[in-house]
């Protein structure tokens, strides 16, 4: 009987350790910004019409020591989706609210940066040659809030 209890106890401990290892292996918590963008824009090789979008920092809020990140842009109503590898951008000041930055080349507008609220770092989307920075806007955010996921 003692051997059976010891075996069950060892099995229970093994499952507990395996369960905690799985939770440690989970990716960082996503940081999400919901924003209305009043113009057509591009992310990666995808064109998004004006509308409300969810911008997810799938690798979590970036730190200065990070080399890269992943940004997911999606529109729930139209099922539009893009996931792109990004760089990490540093700024001099903490951002009081979440912010999106867009760049222009001719008639095309590209999402260039996504900044977290309360952070001096953000994600920087890789842009085609010759693209110029044109605008940053806090007004594009809905309620100016960031949430922990969808």
Backbone bond lengths (Angstrom), bond angles and torsions (degrees), N, CA, C in turn:
res aa  C-N    CA-C-N  psi(-1)  N-CA   C-N-CA  omega(-1)  CA-C   N-CA-C  phi
1 X - - - 1.443 - - 1.529 111.35 -
2 X 1.353 116.37 -40.87 1.448 119.96 179.84 1.529 110.52 -63.88
3 X 1.331 117.05 -37.56 1.475 120.44 178.76 1.529 111.00 -64.38
4 X 1.313 116.66 -38.81 1.467 120.95 179.84 1.530 110.53 -66.19
5 X 1.330 117.12 -42.87 1.464 121.68 178.73 1.525 109.89 -65.42
6 X 1.335 116.37 -42.73 1.468 120.20 179.32 1.523 110.45 -63.00
7 X 1.326 117.49 -40.65 1.472 121.34 178.40 1.522 111.15 -64.71
8 X 1.323 117.12 -43.10 1.467 120.94 178.45 1.525 110.81 -64.95
9 X 1.328 116.71 -40.44 1.456 121.19 178.85 1.534 110.52 -64.73
10 X 1.324 116.89 -42.45 1.473 121.08 178.00 1.523 110.21 -63.95
11 X 1.323 117.49 -40.51 1.464 121.47 178.32 1.528 110.65 -64.88
12 X 1.324 117.39 -41.93 1.459 122.10 178.32 1.533 110.81 -62.50
13 X 1.321 117.18 -44.20 1.467 121.38 178.42 1.521 110.30 -63.49
14 X 1.320 117.83 -40.66 1.468 121.72 178.03 1.523 110.83 -60.71
15 X 1.330 117.82 -44.26 1.469 121.00 178.62 1.527 111.23 -65.23
16 X 1.321 117.52 -37.40 1.458 120.18 179.05 1.533 110.76 -66.19
17 X 1.322 116.81 -41.94 1.462 120.47 178.47 1.523 110.37 -66.14
18 X 1.321 116.87 -43.92 1.469 120.26 179.05 1.522 110.52 -63.00
19 X 1.315 118.46 -39.17 1.461 121.75 178.51 1.511 112.29 -65.25
20 X 1.321 117.06 -38.90 1.468 118.96 178.58 1.523 110.78 -71.59
21 X 1.324 118.84 -32.49 1.471 121.46 177.26 1.522 110.36 -66.83
22 X 1.329 117.39 -37.17 1.457 120.45 178.24 1.521 110.04 -65.91
23 X 1.318 118.10 -40.85 1.464 119.81 -179.40 1.526 111.23 -68.23
24 X 1.317 118.85 -31.43 1.457 121.81 176.68 1.523 110.25 -70.01
25 X 1.325 118.12 -33.48 1.454 122.68 -177.90 1.526 112.95 -77.37
26 X 1.328 118.08 -7.45 1.453 121.48 179.17 1.528 109.59 -63.19
27 X 1.349 118.08 147.87 1.465 119.45 177.68 1.522 111.41 -67.17
28 X 1.342 115.63 164.49 1.458 120.53 177.51 1.524 110.20 -57.11
29 X 1.313 115.17 156.14 1.462 121.28 178.70 1.529 109.95 -65.86
30 X 1.321 117.00 132.09 1.453 121.35 -179.86 1.518 111.13 -70.09
31 X 1.308 116.65 140.08 1.458 122.49 173.34 1.516 106.35 -106.59
32 X 1.324 117.35 129.51 1.451 120.66 -172.52 1.525 111.64 -124.11
33 X 1.316 114.42 140.11 1.463 122.74 174.52 1.522 106.78 -125.53
34 X 1.317 117.43 129.65 1.458 121.63 174.93 1.520 106.88 -105.81
35 X 1.340 116.88 126.99 1.462 120.08 -176.14 1.513 111.48 -143.62
36 X 1.330 115.09 148.31 1.451 121.51 171.28 1.525 106.92 -94.55
37 X 1.324 116.46 124.51 1.469 121.99 177.62 1.526 106.32 -110.49
38 X 1.342 118.56 115.26 1.469 121.55 -172.11 1.532 114.73 -83.56
39 X 1.319 118.69 15.36 1.460 121.60 -179.66 1.526 109.08 -147.55
40 X 1.329 116.44 161.59 1.455 122.12 176.64 1.531 109.19 -69.97
41 X 1.336 117.00 139.23 1.455 120.65 179.97 1.524 110.23 -145.96
42 X 1.329 115.48 163.47 1.461 121.33 -179.24 1.520 110.85 -117.60
43 X 1.322 114.59 144.22 1.461 122.85 172.31 1.517 106.04 -134.63
44 X 1.338 116.26 120.16 1.461 119.13 -175.44 1.513 108.95 62.93
45 X 1.305 117.23 -125.26 1.466 121.17 178.58 1.529 111.98 -107.24
46 X 1.326 117.24 21.27 1.463 122.01 -176.66 1.522 111.22 -115.27
47 X 1.336 116.96 136.08 1.473 122.66 177.10 1.526 107.79 -100.84
48 X 1.330 114.95 131.34 1.455 121.99 178.74 1.526 109.23 -115.38
49 X 1.336 118.27 127.94 1.473 119.40 175.57 1.524 109.93 -72.67
50 X 1.327 116.47 167.61 1.466 118.96 178.17 1.527 108.50 -58.80
51 X 1.325 115.37 148.32 1.455 119.90 -179.45 1.506 111.58 158.45
52 X 1.322 115.45 -171.86 1.458 122.36 179.66 1.516 109.27 -93.94
53 X 1.328 115.79 130.39 1.457 121.67 -175.63 1.517 111.52 -131.11
54 X 1.314 114.41 154.79 1.451 123.02 173.95 1.523 106.59 -106.13
55 X 1.336 116.76 126.17 1.457 123.35 178.41 1.524 106.52 -112.37
56 X 1.334 117.42 111.80 1.463 121.98 -176.71 1.518 110.74 -109.34
57 X 1.307 116.01 127.09 1.464 121.45 171.51 1.522 105.32 -87.91
58 X 1.329 115.38 88.63 1.461 121.30 -170.77 1.519 112.95 -64.18
59 X 1.319 117.54 -22.92 1.462 121.15 178.85 1.517 111.81 -96.41
60 X 1.316 117.31 9.91 1.453 121.90 179.14 1.516 111.66 90.53
61 X 1.312 115.57 177.09 1.454 121.59 179.00 1.525 109.08 -66.24
62 X 1.341 118.24 124.39 1.467 119.65 -174.73 1.525 112.61 -70.80
63 X 1.327 113.96 151.33 1.458 121.77 175.46 1.522 108.14 -114.99
64 X 1.322 117.75 159.57 1.462 121.16 179.29 1.526 112.66 -57.10
65 X 1.317 116.65 -30.55 1.459 120.31 -178.50 1.538 112.78 -78.26
66 X 1.343 118.20 -12.90 1.471 121.04 179.75 1.521 110.55 -70.85
67 X 1.312 116.49 144.75 1.458 122.60 177.49 1.529 111.82 -94.46
68 X 1.333 117.04 -29.95 1.462 120.89 -174.30 1.520 109.87 -154.97
69 X 1.309 114.71 170.69 1.451 121.61 176.97 1.516 109.66 -152.07
70 X 1.320 115.86 -177.81 1.466 121.63 176.53 1.516 107.70 -131.08
71 X 1.317 115.75 128.51 1.455 122.28 178.01 1.521 108.75 -113.44
72 X 1.323 115.71 130.99 1.460 122.01 176.05 1.517 107.18 -113.90
73 X 1.329 116.81 128.78 1.463 122.87 177.25 1.515 106.46 -119.29
74 X 1.340 115.53 129.62 1.465 117.69 178.90 1.513 111.42 -149.87
75 X 1.326 113.65 154.92 1.449 123.38 177.03 1.518 105.84 -120.08
76 X 1.313 117.76 114.00 1.468 120.80 -175.36 1.521 113.12 -64.13
77 X 1.326 117.30 -39.92 1.460 119.97 -175.58 1.527 112.34 -65.73
78 X 1.313 116.92 -42.98 1.468 120.71 -175.00 1.516 113.46 -100.52
79 X 1.321 117.18 -0.39 1.454 122.55 179.36 1.527 112.63 59.96
80 X 1.323 117.81 31.22 1.456 121.91 174.80 1.515 108.21 -82.71
81 X 1.348 116.32 143.19 1.454 119.75 -172.76 1.520 109.90 -153.82
82 X 1.320 116.14 140.81 1.467 121.61 170.64 1.521 107.63 -148.95
83 X 1.311 116.56 138.92 1.464 122.60 173.47 1.522 106.30 -124.68
84 X 1.334 116.46 126.87 1.459 120.28 -176.84 1.521 110.64 -132.55
85 X 1.320 114.50 146.08 1.461 120.40 171.69 1.520 107.30 -75.36
86 X 1.313 116.75 141.99 1.461 121.41 -176.65 1.521 110.59 -130.87
87 X 1.307 114.37 167.98 1.448 121.23 167.73 1.513 107.91 -96.60
88 X 1.322 116.37 -177.86 1.458 121.63 177.18 1.519 107.65 -114.79
89 X 1.331 116.01 128.69 1.465 122.05 -178.91 1.521 109.45 -106.83
90 X 1.319 115.97 138.42 1.461 121.14 177.56 1.524 109.27 -109.26
91 X 1.325 116.40 146.16 1.454 122.52 177.94 1.528 107.88 -127.02
92 X 1.327 117.01 161.21 1.460 121.11 -179.00 1.522 113.27 -72.51
93 X 1.332 116.69 -31.91 1.469 120.99 -173.80 1.520 111.01 -119.83
94 X 1.323 115.11 157.23 1.454 120.88 171.56 1.522 108.57 -71.62
95 X 1.302 117.45 141.72 1.462 121.72 178.92 1.525 109.04 -86.64
96 X 1.327 116.00 123.32 1.464 121.56 -179.64 1.524 111.63 -67.25
97 X 1.330 116.37 -26.79 1.464 120.69 177.93 1.521 107.93 -142.92
98 X 1.333 117.59 162.79 1.456 119.47 177.35 1.522 109.77 -62.18
99 X 1.328 116.35 150.88 1.458 119.25 -175.13 1.527 110.05 -144.78
100 X 1.329 115.19 144.32 1.463 122.38 172.92 1.516 108.17 -112.54
101 X 1.319 117.09 143.65 1.463 121.31 174.83 1.521 107.96 -123.06
102 X 1.325 115.52 138.55 1.456 121.83 179.62 1.519 109.72 -122.56
103 X 1.320 116.17 152.50 1.457 122.85 178.16 1.514 108.68 -126.12
104 X 1.340 115.83 158.34 1.464 120.32 -175.71 1.525 111.01 -128.00
105 X 1.334 114.91 144.85 1.460 123.09 169.05 1.525 105.79 -140.57
106 X 1.319 115.94 106.33 1.469 120.01 -175.00 1.514 109.98 63.88
107 X 1.324 116.22 -126.72 1.470 121.33 179.58 1.526 112.41 -87.78
108 X 1.310 118.46 -8.77 1.461 121.56 -176.84 1.523 111.30 -89.08
109 X 1.339 115.01 138.71 1.457 121.57 177.70 1.529 107.13 -117.85
110 X 1.331 115.83 133.47 1.456 122.40 -176.73 1.523 110.13 -119.40
111 X 1.329 116.39 138.63 1.455 119.67 169.64 1.519 106.41 -69.12
112 X 1.346 117.01 127.02 1.465 118.60 -177.29 1.531 113.30 -113.79
113 X 1.349 118.38 -34.97 1.464 119.79 -179.00 1.527 110.67 -147.06
114 X 1.303 115.08 150.73 1.460 122.77 173.48 1.523 106.48 -129.83
115 X 1.343 116.20 122.25 1.458 121.92 -177.27 1.519 110.13 -109.14
116 X 1.319 116.16 140.49 1.467 122.40 175.93 1.519 110.34 -83.16
117 X 1.305 115.76 154.13 1.459 120.98 173.81 1.523 108.93 -72.21
118 X 1.329 116.31 134.07 1.456 121.08 177.95 1.509 114.52 75.06
119 X 1.329 117.64 16.44 1.463 120.77 -177.85 1.517 110.51 -128.47
120 X 1.315 116.28 150.40 1.462 121.23 175.13 1.523 110.48 -98.88
121 X 1.319 117.32 5.83 1.467 121.40 177.48 1.515 109.75 -121.66
122 X 1.319 115.24 152.28 1.457 121.82 178.40 1.508 109.60 -149.84
123 X 1.320 115.95 -177.60 1.460 121.01 177.29 1.522 109.32 -98.20
124 X 1.307 116.23 137.15 1.457 123.26 -178.60 1.525 109.21 -114.44
125 X 1.326 116.32 115.89 1.466 121.89 -178.37 1.529 108.57 -80.71
126 X 1.323 116.15 136.65 1.463 120.63 178.82 1.531 109.23 -68.80
127 X 1.340 116.89 132.72 1.461 122.78 -174.28 1.523 111.03 -115.65
128 X 1.352 117.56 154.59 1.466 120.59 174.95 1.532 110.89 -65.35
129 X 1.318 116.69 160.42 1.470 122.46 178.05 1.532 110.17 -57.72
130 X 1.319 116.76 143.89 1.454 122.07 173.96 1.506 115.87 80.51
131 X 1.323 117.51 9.63 1.462 120.57 179.85 1.521 108.33 -85.30
132 X 1.341 116.50 132.75 1.462 121.89 -178.93 1.517 110.38 -108.07
133 X 1.331 115.88 142.79 1.463 121.26 176.37 1.524 108.70 -67.30
134 X 1.339 118.23 130.30 1.455 119.25 -179.46 1.515 114.81 -121.19
135 X 1.289 118.28 -37.68 1.459 117.04 -174.11 1.510 112.20 -153.91
136 X 1.311 115.06 147.70 1.461 123.34 168.36 1.504 105.33 -125.73
137 X 1.322 116.21 144.23 1.458 116.80 -177.85 1.509 111.57 -147.13
138 X 1.320 115.48 129.13 1.453 121.09 169.74 1.525 109.37 -88.67
139 X 1.324 116.76 -22.04 1.465 121.53 -175.94 1.517 112.00 -69.17
140 X 1.329 118.47 -15.98 1.451 120.24 -179.29 1.523 112.88 -75.22
141 X 1.334 118.04 -15.60 1.449 119.34 -177.37 1.516 111.62 -77.18
142 X 1.299 116.17 146.49 1.467 121.01 175.76 1.516 107.67 -87.99
143 X 1.285 117.68 118.12 1.459 123.78 -179.88 1.527 111.95 62.93
144 X 1.321 118.76 4.69 1.455 121.37 179.06 1.512 113.85 57.35
145 X 1.327 117.73 33.52 1.457 118.95 -174.65 1.519 112.03 -116.60
146 X 1.296 114.89 151.87 1.449 122.42 171.94 1.524 105.25 -114.28
147 X 1.327 116.35 143.75 1.455 119.71 178.16 1.514 108.82 -125.70
148 X 1.299 116.68 169.86 1.454 121.41 -175.93 1.501 114.83 -87.86
149 X 1.281 121.27 9.29 1.456 122.64 179.31 1.512 111.08 147.12
150 X 1.285 115.25 172.30 1.461 120.16 -177.34 1.517 108.65 -108.99
